[in-house]
Structures are given as C-alpha cells and as structure tokens.
Amino acid sequence: MIDHLSLGVSDLSKSKTFYQKTLKPLGYEVKVEMENGVCFGAKDGGDLWIVKSEPSKTHVAFSANTREYVDAFYQAALNAGGETNGAPGLRPHYHENYYGAFVIDPDGYNIEAVCHKKG
C-alpha cells in the first residue's frame, strides 16, 4: 500500500481548489497545509501531497468503494475545472469489473477514480 504520493503543481492555490472539490466524493480532505504544499488524506487511504514545483507526467488512480463514487468524482472534477479524459464506465480490457473515470487536472495530470467491485 502506498503511504503517500507527491505531485508537483504550477499553481498551488488553483490545484488546492481543484483537488478539494474533486476528491471530496472519495472522502479526502485537507490534512496539512504548508507554504509550499497541501496534504489531502482520507480515513482509509493514503495521502496525496501537492507541492509547488514543475509538473511531470504522472498518472494517479484513487480507489472508490462504489461505482457511484466514481461518477461523483468525475462530476466534481469537471465542476472544478478539470477536463474529461474518459467518462465513467467499464474498462473490460483491464478486467471485467474495472469501472473508472479519467480527468485531466490543471497541470495536465491524468487523474482517475476506479472501482473494482462488481455492479
């Protein structure tokens, strides 16, 4: 299990707002806030840090307990200014119950929520 992950972001304030809205349906909230970084965490998940630095090519997938949470993540991300990179749906080329949604964040990161449970 991953303890935490850091992403470099070009505009910390803009990215904080985006991730607050996007990750809320998955149970994440701000745990720590510092001058050059913000840590988001969920009760039963690892932490995501966003830090002021140069962005890189990274993909992050967040676990969702239900397909409805995947749908809520996707809508929250779009409402927060994210761009679609794949609407919620089954991705049987990964496995038969892989239900995911993909969005592009303000720095171009491919962010996903995925549920591996049947129906």
N, C-alpha and C positions, 0 to 999 in steps of 0.2 A: 504494500500500500504506500502511496506517495504521501509524505508528511506535508510538504508544501511545494509550490511552484512559483517562480517569479517571471513576470513579463515586463519588458521594457516598454514604456509608453512615451509618446512625444508630448502629450498634454495631460498632466496628471489630473487636473480638475475635470476635464471633459471625460476622461476614461473612468474616473471615480463615479461620476453620474451615470454613465453607460452601464457599468458593472453593478451598481446598486440596483438599478431597475431590472437589468437582465437576469441577475442571479437571485433576486428576491423570491421568485416562484420555486426555486430549488432549496430554499432555506438558508441562503448565505446572507450575511450582514457584515458591516464593518466591525472588525475586532480591534484593530490597532491602526492609528493614523499618525504618521510622522511627516516631517517636512518634505522628504523625497520619496515617500511611499505610503501605500494603503494596503492593509491586510484584510481580506474577506475570508470568513470561515462559516462553516455550517456545523451543526451539532454532531452529525455523524459523518463528516467528510474531512478531507484535507484542506489546507489553506491555500488561497491564491493571493500572492502579492503582486501589485502593480507598482513599478518603480520608474521614476523619471530617468529615462535613458533612451538610446537609439533602439527602435523596434527591430525585431528579427523575424524570420519566417518560422512560425511556431503554430502548432495545432493543439488546442486544449479541448478535451471532452469531459463534460461533467455528467455524473451518474444521476439519473432521475428514477424515482421509485415507481412511477406510473407513466403511461403514455400521455395522460392529461398534463402532467408536469412538463413533459417535453413540449407540448403545444403551448403551454403558458410561458415557458422560457422563450420560445420563438416569437410569440406575440409581444412579450415585454421587450425583447431585443429590438424588434422593428420599431416599436413605440419609442424606444430610447435613441433611435437614430441609426441602428445597425442596418446592414444590407443583407438581403437573403443570399444564401449560398446553398440552399436546399431546403425546401419546405418540409414540415413534419411528415414522416411516412416510413413505411417498412423499407429496409435495405437488405433484401434476401441474399444479395451477393456476399454479405458479411456472415449472416446466419438467419434462419427463418424468423426469429423473433426480434431482430435488430430494428428498433424504432428510433429514428434520430431526426434531428433538425440542425441545420448549419446556418450560421450568420457570420458576417464579417464585421469586426469591431472597428472603432475609429482609426486604429493604426494598421488595419489590414489583416489582423489575425483571424484565422478560421476557428470560430468557437462553436462547440457542439454540445447539445444535451442528448443523452441516449438512455433508453430503457431496454433492457434485455429480457424482460418478462413477457410471457405470452398474454395477449389481449389485455 
